[in-house]
Amino acid sequence: MDQTWKADWRGTLETLNRSLHVGLSRAEANAFRQRNLSRVAMMVAAQSEFYRQRLAPVMGKSDLRPERWNDIPILTKEELRANRDAILVTEPGPESGALRMGWTSGSEGEPLHYARTALSDYVSNQITQRFLRWWKLDGNRRLAQIHTTRQVTSERAGPGVRRGWLSGKPAGEHHTYPVSADLQQHLAWLQEIRPAYLRSYPEVLYELARLALRQGRVLRFDLLISGGGVLTPDTRKLCKDAFGCAVSDFYGAEEVGGIAAECPACGEFHGADENVLLEIIKDDGRPARVGEIGRVVVTTLFNHAFPLIRYHIGDYVEAGGGTACTQPLQTIRRVLGRGKAIFRLNGGRMIWPYIPASELGRLANVKRYQFVQFALDALEFHYVPHNTAQGIDDVALQGLVSTFLDPSLKVMSIPVAAIERESNLKYMLYRSSLEGMT
């Protein structure tokens, strides 16, 4: 093996570990990210016809021209699905390790077939480990996780357990249970194993908290860990009421790995700068400034077999910044979620819908609900009634929509037998069905 290559990768891994455990100066962090970005760009420009054309504007004779970076077209999920085989690099280099293939549906319902290398999995796992250290989790204690599995439907969903969920703490128990099981089973399981920490999707945490409060069950955690969805203020409050603890939030995507993590010191999300180059881009193509909303566009830095360059994962966030925190440079103030959760209004306006659960709770006879936008000025409120012989107060419902969403929106209530989960087994409280607009 080439000694120069070995020395280069030894230095890369040393800097990576120093960044994850100690931190780098601003200049060091920028230089490290630029080296990794150049390495990925040079490799895929040489090996991928798909990227060779897309990267042409930014490639010099021997290196990347960073000042031309914005000339690279943004990669959509549709393009990724259509060009997966052309994007896959067959000889990514020995540093990448074994290749792992996976599927994800996200919140869109159409499967995405992706590839991850052992190196990219390692980097993403280390990002998660740093997040757990930020929140001072004790790896000797018990962690429970309710998550999506890749089991076939014929398999029986049940609990599992292994050890060693935090680096350097091999004895800590990690208990798992598939999300497809009934909430009553989840709650009974948690009461049996009594973990210190619980990790799951925000929708699951919300429903568990509601069920625990309704049934008067006493269940306490030191910390809840949310990921894979939008964590609302309602969920944070309800979990505090039910379980007596805070909720920390981790942001990522299966095909990308870790993207950002909530900081316990400043409350914003610090970008996983070692794993991705994170851009927050407004719809007009400009970078979002502090407090502005933009699309999440990422470039993976260590997945050399399946590089994603300027990839829009489908999410929108509010750009952060301006805090005194000394963590990584790029920050996110709020994660707003998938594009299909956006409501678009007349005149080109967009809103990220949210009505406090405490306000919606004033509507009697609503067990579960979902707002569905079907026109620029019209919504349907699908709800599962407690009593099918009764309706709800439509005047009060319209008042909530006008006050918390927009006065231009008219809403019609529709009782339904059930609110269906998305393909990833999660619930969406707000969903747009406008064709071609999400």
N, C-alpha and C positions, 0 to 999 in steps of 0.2 A: 504494500500500500504506500502511496506517495507520501513522503515525510512532510512536505510542505502542506499537503491537504490535512494531515493529521494534526500538525501544529496549529493550523488555522481553526479547525473545529475544536481543538482543546481550548483555545483562547475564547471561541464563541461560547462554549458551555460554561467556562469560568465566569465570563461577563454575565451570562444569563442567570446563573445561580446567585451572583452578587446582587444583580438587580432585584431578584425575587426575595432575597433574605435581608439585604442591607439597604439597597437603593443606590441609584446612580445620580450624579449631578445632572443638571439640565443638558449641559454640553455632551456628557457621556451618553445619556439616554438618546439624544438626537443622533449622535454618531453611530450608536449601536443599531438603532432602527434603520438608518439609512444603509448601513452595510447589509443587513438582512434583506431589505427591500431590493437592493441592487442584485444580490445573489439570486433571489427568486426571479426577478425580471430577466436577467441574463440567461438563466437556465431555460425558462419556458419560451423565451424568444428563439432560442436555438432548437428546441425540441418539439414545439407545438405550433402547427400551422394556424390554428385558431388564434392563439395569442401573438404569433409573429406579426400578423396584420394589425391587431388591436394595439400592440405596443410600439409599432413603427414610429409614431410621432415622438416617443420619449427615449428611444434608444440611440445613443451615440456610437462611435466606432468601438469603444471598449467599456462603456459604462452607461448607467442611467442618467438622463438629464432631468433632474427633479423639478426644474422650473416648468417643464412641459407636462407634469403629471396629470393635470386636469384635462388634458387632451385625450386621455384614454377613455373610451366609451364606458359607461356604467353597465355592468353585467346584471341582467335580470334573471329571475328564477326560470322564466320560460326559456331564455337562451341557454341557461345552465342545463336544463332538462334535455333540450334538443341537441346540445353539443357535448354531452358528458364524456363520450368516448374520445372525442378530439381533445378535450381538456386534460384527460388522464395522461400523465407522463410515465412512460414505461420504464425508464432508467433514471430515477431521481437521484441516485447516488447512495453509497453505503450508509451515510449518516441517517437516512430516513428510517431504516429498520423495516419491519414487516408491515404489509399493507392490510388494512381492515376495511371491508365493505359494509355499508349500512344504508338504512332507509329512514327517511323522516317525512312526516306529512305537515309538520308545523301546524298552522291554523288554516291552511288553505284547502285541505282535503285531497290534493293531488300529490301522490308520493314522489319523493325526490331521492334518487339513488346517488350516494356520495361515497367517497373513499377518504380514509384517514390513515396516516402513517403512525408507527410507534413513536417517532419523535414528536409529531404534533400532539398525540395523546399525552405524552409525557409533559410537554410544555403546558397544555391546558389543565392537566391535573395539578401541576405546581401552582398555577394561578388560583385554583380552588383552594389548595392548601394555604396559600397566603391569605386568602379571604377568611378562612377559619381561624388563622392566627390573629388577624386583625380583631376579630370578635372574641378572642381569648377563650376559645373552646378547650375543654379538658379532654384530651384524647383517651384517657383512662375510663371515661364515663360512657354511658350507653347512648348511641345515636339510632333513631328510627327514621325510616324513609318510606314514603308511599309514592310510588312512581310508575310510569309506563314501562311495561316489559315488551320484549319482542317475541313472547310466547305465541304459538299458534292457538287458535280459539278452542281446540279440543283439549288443551292442557288445563289441568286444574290450577286455578290461581290460589296460591297459599303463601304463608310467610316463609322467610329464609333468614339465615344469620351467618355472618362471617366475622373475622376479627381484623383490627388494624385499619381504622378509617382515617387516622391522622398520622402523619409522618413521625416516626420515632416513638410511637405509642402502639406497639403490636397487640396489646391485650384488650383494647377497647372494642366492645361489641357493636356491630353494625347490623341492625335488624331491618329487613325489607318486607314490604307487602305490596302486591300489584294494585294499582289504582282502580282496576276493573271490579274489585270486590265491593261489597255493600258497605256503606258508611257505618252501619251498626257493627259490622265485623271489624272495621278499622278501629272504632272507638273501644270495643271490647279488648282488642289486641293491645292497644296502647295502655289500657288500664292494667292489663296482665303484666306487661314487661316494664312499665314505668320508666321510660327513657328520660335522660336529662335534656335531650335535644330532639326535635322533630323537623324533618326536611320534606317538603312536598310543593305542589303547585298552589298558587294563591287561592284558586277556586276551592281546592280540597280543604285547605286550612280554614277558609271561611265557613264551609258547610260543616266541618267538624266542630268548629266553635259554636255555631248555631245549635247543632244537635246536643252538644254537651250542656249548653245553657238551658235548652228546653227540657232536657231530662234531669237537670240538677246533678250532673255527674261532676265530681271533684277530680280534676286532672291538672297537674302543674308541670311546666317545663322551665328550664333556665333560658332557653332561646328557641325560637322558631326560625327556620331557614326557608325562604321562598325562592322559587325560580320557575321558568317556563311559562310565565304569564304576567299580566299586569297586576301589581300589588297596589290596591287602592287604600286611601285613608280609612274607609269603612272596615276593610279586612284587618288592618293594623289595630283599630280600636276594639273590634269584636274579639280578636285573639287576646288582646290585653285583658278584656273583661272575663273571658272564659278561662284562660290559661295562666294569667298573671305574669306575662313576659312580653318582651319586644319581639318584633319580626325583622330579621335581616334579609336583604334581597340580593340575589346573584343573577346576572344577566348574561345569557349566552345562546348559542344555537348549535344543534347537533353536528351540522356539517362544518361549523366554524370552530367550535369550542368556546372557551370563555371570552367574553367581550368587555364586560365591566362589572364591578362589584361595589355594593354600597359601603361607604366608609362610616364607621361608628363615631369618628371624630367630627366630621363636617356634614354628614348626611347626604352628600352627593355620591355619584357613582364614578369611581376612578377606572379609566380604561385599562384593559389588559394589554398594555403597550408592548409587552414581550411577545404576545401571541398574534396580535393584529395591528395594522394601521387603521385607525378608526377615523372616518370622516362623517360629519353631520351636514348634509347637503339640502338646501332649500329647493323647492320645486322649480325655481328659476335658475338653478345651477350654482348659485353662490353658496359659500360656506355659511352655516348658521352662526350668528353671534350669540353671546350670552343671553339666555331667555327666549331665543327664537326656536321654532320647531323645524325639524328637518328629517330627511330620510337617513337611515343608518346604512352607510356604505363601508365595507370592510375589505381589507386585503390581508390574507393569511401569510404569515412570515415563515412558518416552519413546516407547512404541509406541501412538500416539494413534489409529491406524486399527484396531488389534486389541487393545484393552486387556484385560489379564488382571488381575482384581481379586480378591485373596484366593484365588488359584489353587493347589490342591494338586497338585503335579506327579507325585506318586506315590512320592516318596523319603522316607526317614527318615534323620535325622542325630542326632549327639550334640552338644548345645549346648556352646559353648566359653566362654571368658572367664577373667578373673583373671590374664592375662599382663601384663607391663609394656610390651608392644609398643604403638607409637604409631600403627599403621595404623588403617583404618576401624573403626567402633564394634562392629558385629555380628560375632561370630565363631562358627565351627563347629569342634569338636574332631575329629570323625570323620564321614565320609560313609559311611553304612551301606547305601544302595542302595534298590532298589525294594521295595514292599510284598510282592511275591510271592516275594522271597528271605527273608522272615521265616518262622520256624517258630513256630506257635502250639501251646501245650501245655494240658493239662487245668488247670482253675482260672483260666483267663484269662491265663496267663503268656505272654510272647512272648520269643523269643531270636533273636539275629542269629547264625546258625550259622557257625562257623569252626573248622576243625581244621588245625593247621600242616601244611604239605606235607611237612616233615621227618618227621612222625609217620606220615602216610599212606604215605610212601615205604617204610615198613617192611613194608607189605603187598606181597608178591611177586606178580608176574603181573598188575599193573595198569598199562595204558598210558594210559588216560584214564578219568575217572569223573564221576559226578554223583549227589548225594543228592537224592531226591525224597520229600517228605512226602505221604502219602496218608491219614493218620489222625492224630488228636491225639497218639497214643502210638506211631506206627509210621512207619518210613522204608524206602525201597528204595535200595540202593546199586547203581546201574547202572555197570558198568565194561566197558571194552574190554580183553580179556586179551591178553597177549603170546603165550601158548600156549593155544589153545582147548581142548586136552585136559586142562588143569588148572584147578582152581578157586583160591580164596583162603582165607586163614585167617579163618573167620567169627567165631571166638572173639576174635581180636585186633581185628577190625573192631568188634564189639560193645563191647569195652573202650574203644576210641577214642571211640565215640559216647557212652558213659556218662560218660567222663572229661571230654571237651571240649564236649559239647552238653548232654545231660541224662540222668540215670539212668532216667527214666521212658520214654525212647524205645527201642524195639526195632527192630533193623535186619535186613533180609534182603538178601543179595547176589544180583544178577541179571546174568549175563554178556550183553553185547549186541554187535552187530556194529559199531555206531557211536554216538557221542553227537552228536545233531543240534544245530546252531547255532540260536540264536534268530532271529527274523525280521530283526533288525538285524545278523546274521552274527557275533554274539558268543556265547561259551559262558557258561552259568551253572553254577557248581559246586553251588549249593544252590537248590532250587526247590520251592515249595509248590504242590500241586495241589488243595488244599482249596477246594471251591466256596464262593464268597461270603465268604471269610475273608481275602482278600488285597487 
